[in-house]
Amino acid sequence: MIKKPELQKLLNISRSTLGRWVKAGHFPPPAHVINGRYMWHFQDYKNWLANKNPKSR
């Protein structure tokens, strides 16, 4: 699992940008929200990244 701050660092984006991407459907929604903390499966991030830039495979 990867937490929101870690994901923001990997993507080099702000919290609000990540929120906009999720809301617009440009990024997968969080897999879990525990005590107000958003978390994604790392594989979801990797899949999104691979589909976003297919030349990097």
DSSP file (Angstrom, degrees, kcal/mol; ACC not computed):
  #  RESIDUE AA STRUCTURE BP1 BP2  ACC     N-H-->O    O-->H-N    N-H-->O    O-->H-N    TCO  KAPPA ALPHA  PHI   PSI    X-CA   Y-CA   Z-CA
    1    1 A M              0   0    0      0, 0.0     2,-0.4     0, 0.0    40,-0.2   0.000 360.0 360.0 360.0 146.4    0.0    0.0    0.0
    2    2 A I  E     -A   40   0A   0     38,-3.1    38,-2.7     4,-0.0     2,-0.1  -0.987 360.0-134.1-126.5 132.1    1.1    3.5   -0.7
    3    3 A K  E  >  -A   39   0A   0     -2,-0.4     4,-2.3    36,-0.2     3,-0.3  -0.409  26.8-106.8 -84.1 159.4    0.0    6.6    1.2
    4    4 A K  H  > S+     0   0    0     34,-1.5     4,-2.6     1,-0.2     5,-0.2   0.887 116.8  50.8 -54.2 -48.4   -1.1    9.8   -0.4
    5    5 A P  H  > S+     0   0    0      0, 0.0     4,-1.8     0, 0.0    -1,-0.2   0.887 111.6  48.6 -60.3 -37.1    2.0   11.9    0.6
    6    6 A E  H  > S+     0   0    0     -3,-0.3     4,-2.3     2,-0.2    -2,-0.2   0.899 111.3  50.0 -67.7 -39.6    4.3    9.2   -0.9
    7    7 A L  H  X S+     0   0    0     -4,-2.3     4,-2.3     1,-0.2     5,-0.2   0.898 107.7  53.6 -64.6 -41.5    2.2    9.1   -4.0
    8    8 A Q  H  X>S+     0   0    0     -4,-2.6     5,-1.9     1,-0.2     4,-1.2   0.897 109.7  48.6 -60.0 -40.6    2.4   12.9   -4.4
    9    9 A K  H  <5S+     0   0    0     -4,-1.8    -2,-0.2     2,-0.2    -1,-0.2   0.916 110.6  50.1 -66.8 -42.7    6.2   12.7   -4.1
   10   10 A L  H  <5S+     0   0    0     -4,-2.3    -2,-0.2     1,-0.2    -1,-0.2   0.889 119.6  37.0 -62.1 -38.8    6.5    9.9   -6.7
   11   11 A L  H  <5S-     0   0    0     -4,-2.3    -1,-0.2    -5,-0.2    -2,-0.2   0.583 103.3-131.7 -89.2 -11.2    4.3   11.9   -9.1
   12   12 A N  T  <5 +     0   0    0     -4,-1.2     2,-0.3     1,-0.2    -3,-0.2   0.937  64.2 124.8  57.0  49.6    5.7   15.3   -8.1
   13   13 A I      < -     0   0    0     -5,-1.9    -1,-0.2    -6,-0.1    -2,-0.1  -0.882  61.1-104.3-133.1 164.8    2.3   16.8   -7.8
   14   14 A S     >  -     0   0    0     -2,-0.3     4,-2.1    -3,-0.1     5,-0.2  -0.348  33.3-107.9 -83.8 168.4    0.3   18.6   -5.1
   15   15 A R  H  > S+     0   0    0      1,-0.2     4,-2.1     2,-0.2     5,-0.1   0.900 120.5  50.8 -61.0 -42.5   -2.4   17.1   -2.9
   16   16 A S  H  > S+     0   0    0      2,-0.2     4,-2.2     1,-0.2    -1,-0.2   0.865 107.8  52.7 -67.6 -35.4   -5.1   19.2   -4.8
   17   17 A T  H  > S+     0   0    0      2,-0.2     4,-2.6     1,-0.2    -1,-0.2   0.926 108.9  49.6 -64.8 -43.9   -3.8   18.0   -8.2
   18   18 A L  H  X S+     0   0    0     -4,-2.1     4,-2.4     1,-0.2    -2,-0.2   0.921 110.7  50.8 -60.5 -43.1   -4.0   14.4   -7.1
   19   19 A G  H  X S+     0   0    0     -4,-2.1     4,-2.4     1,-0.2    -1,-0.2   0.896 110.5  48.6 -61.1 -41.3   -7.6   15.0   -5.9
   20   20 A R  H  X S+     0   0    0     -4,-2.2     4,-2.3     2,-0.2     6,-0.3   0.903 110.4  51.3 -65.9 -41.3   -8.5   16.6   -9.2
   21   21 A W  H  X>S+     0   0    0     -4,-2.6     5,-2.5     2,-0.2     6,-1.1   0.915 112.6  45.5 -62.2 -43.8   -7.0   13.7  -11.2
   22   22 A V  H ><5S+     0   0    0     -4,-2.4     3,-0.9     4,-0.2    -2,-0.2   0.936 113.7  49.2 -65.5 -46.0   -9.0   11.1   -9.1
   23   23 A K  H 3<5S+     0   0    0     -4,-2.4    -2,-0.2     1,-0.3    -1,-0.2   0.867 113.2  46.9 -61.6 -37.5  -12.2   13.1   -9.3
   24   24 A A  H 3<5S-     0   0    0     -4,-2.3    -1,-0.3    -5,-0.2    -2,-0.2   0.547 116.0-114.2 -82.4  -8.0  -11.8   13.5  -13.1
   25   25 A G  T <<5S+     0   0    0     -3,-0.9    -3,-0.2    -4,-0.7    -2,-0.1   0.634  84.3 119.6  84.4  13.7  -11.0    9.8  -13.5
   26   26 A H  S   <S+     0   0    0     -5,-2.5    -4,-0.2    -6,-0.3    -5,-0.1   0.578  77.5  33.0 -86.0 -10.6   -7.4   10.4  -14.7
   27   27 A F  S    S-     0   0    0     -6,-1.1    -2,-0.2    -7,-0.1    -1,-0.1  -0.993  97.6 -95.0-143.2 145.4   -6.0    8.5  -11.8
   28   28 A P        -     0   0    0      0, 0.0     3,-0.1     0, 0.0    -6,-0.1  -0.273  43.9-112.2 -61.0 144.3   -7.3    5.4   -9.9
   29   29 A P        -     0   0    0      0, 0.0    -6,-0.0     0, 0.0     3,-0.0  -0.313  46.0 -80.6 -69.7 160.7   -9.3    6.1   -6.8
   30   30 A P        -     0   0    0      0, 0.0    10,-0.3     0, 0.0     3,-0.1  -0.307  29.4-144.4 -62.4 146.5   -7.8    5.1   -3.4
   31   31 A A  S    S+     0   0    0      8,-1.7     2,-0.3     1,-0.2     9,-0.2   0.811  82.0  18.2 -79.4 -31.8   -8.2    1.4   -2.5
   32   32 A H  E     -B   39   0A   0      7,-2.1     7,-2.4     2,-0.0     2,-0.5  -0.996  53.7-164.4-142.1 144.2   -8.6    2.2    1.2
   33   33 A V  E     +B   38   0A   0     -2,-0.3     2,-0.5     5,-0.2     5,-0.2  -0.953  20.3 176.8-126.0 111.3   -9.5    5.1    3.4
   34   34 A I  E >  S-B   37   0A   0      3,-2.3     3,-1.9    -2,-0.5    -2,-0.0  -0.964  70.3 -20.0-121.2 118.9   -8.6    4.4    7.0
   35   35 A N  T 3  S-     0   0    0     -2,-0.5    -1,-0.2     1,-0.3     3,-0.1   0.871 128.8 -51.1  52.5  40.7   -9.1    7.1    9.6
   36   36 A G  T 3  S+     0   0    0      1,-0.2     2,-0.5    -3,-0.1    -1,-0.3   0.505 111.2 125.4  78.6   3.8   -9.1    9.8    6.9
   37   37 A R  E <   - B   0  34A   0     -3,-1.9    -3,-2.3   -33,-0.0     2,-0.4  -0.857  52.8-142.9-100.3 127.0   -5.9    8.5    5.3
   38   38 A Y  E     - B   0  33A   0     -2,-0.5   -34,-1.5    -5,-0.2     2,-0.4  -0.703  21.7-179.3 -90.7 136.4   -6.0    7.6    1.6
   39   39 A M  E     -AB   3  32A   0     -7,-2.4    -7,-2.1    -2,-0.4    -8,-1.7  -0.998   9.8-163.2-140.1 141.2   -4.0    4.6    0.4
   40   40 A W  E     -A    2   0A   0    -38,-2.7   -38,-3.1    -2,-0.4     2,-0.4  -0.842  31.3-106.3-116.7 154.0   -3.5    3.0   -3.0
   41   41 A H    >>  -     0   0    0     -2,-0.3     4,-1.4   -40,-0.2     3,-0.7  -0.676  28.3-133.8 -74.0 134.4   -2.3   -0.4   -4.0
   42   42 A F  H 3> S+     0   0    0     -2,-0.4     4,-2.5     1,-0.3     5,-0.2   0.851 106.0  60.0 -60.0 -34.0    1.2    0.1   -5.4
   43   43 A Q  H 3> S+     0   0    0      1,-0.2     4,-2.8     2,-0.2    -1,-0.3   0.861  99.7  55.9 -63.4 -35.3    0.3   -2.1   -8.3
   44   44 A D  H <> S+     0   0    0     -3,-0.7     4,-2.3     2,-0.2    -1,-0.2   0.913 109.0  47.3 -61.8 -41.9   -2.5    0.3   -9.3
   45   45 A Y  H  X S+     0   0    0     -4,-1.4     4,-2.6     2,-0.2    -2,-0.2   0.933 112.7  48.7 -63.1 -46.5    0.1    3.1   -9.4
   46   46 A K  H  X S+     0   0    0     -4,-2.5     4,-2.4     1,-0.2    -2,-0.2   0.903 112.2  48.6 -62.7 -41.2    2.4    1.0  -11.5
   47   47 A N  H  X S+     0   0    0     -4,-2.8     4,-2.3     2,-0.2    -1,-0.2   0.916 111.9  49.0 -64.2 -43.0   -0.3    0.0  -13.9
   48   48 A W  H  X S+     0   0    0     -4,-2.3     4,-2.1    -5,-0.2    -2,-0.2   0.925 112.2  49.0 -61.4 -44.7   -1.4    3.6  -14.3
   49   49 A L  H  X S+     0   0    0     -4,-2.6     4,-1.8     1,-0.2    -2,-0.2   0.905 111.1  49.3 -62.7 -42.9    2.2    4.7  -15.0
   50   50 A A  H  < S+     0   0    0     -4,-2.4    -1,-0.2     1,-0.2    -2,-0.2   0.888 114.8  44.4 -65.3 -39.2    2.7    1.9  -17.6
   51   51 A N  H  < S+     0   0    0     -4,-2.3    -1,-0.2     1,-0.2    -2,-0.2   0.783 110.6  55.5 -75.2 -27.4   -0.6    2.8  -19.4
   52   52 A K  H  < S+     0   0    0     -4,-2.1    -2,-0.2     1,-0.3    -1,-0.2   0.849 124.0  22.2 -71.8 -35.9    0.2    6.6  -19.2
   53   53 A N    ><  +     0   0    0     -4,-1.8     3,-2.0    -5,-0.2    -1,-0.3  -0.666  67.3 174.3-135.1  77.3    3.6    6.1  -20.9
   54   54 A P  G >  S+     0   0    0      0, 0.0     3,-1.1     0, 0.0    -1,-0.1   0.705  74.9  68.4 -62.4 -18.8    3.6    2.9  -22.9
   55   55 A K  G 3  S+     0   0    0      1,-0.2    -5,-0.1     2,-0.1    -2,-0.0   0.667  86.7  69.4 -73.0 -14.6    7.1    3.7  -24.4
   56   56 A S  G <         0   0    0     -3,-2.0    -1,-0.2     1,-0.2    -6,-0.1   0.458 360.0 360.0 -83.6   1.0    8.7    3.2  -21.0
   57   57 A R    <         0   0    0     -3,-1.1    -1,-0.2    -7,-0.1    -2,-0.1   0.471 360.0 360.0 -75.2 360.0    8.0   -0.6  -21.0
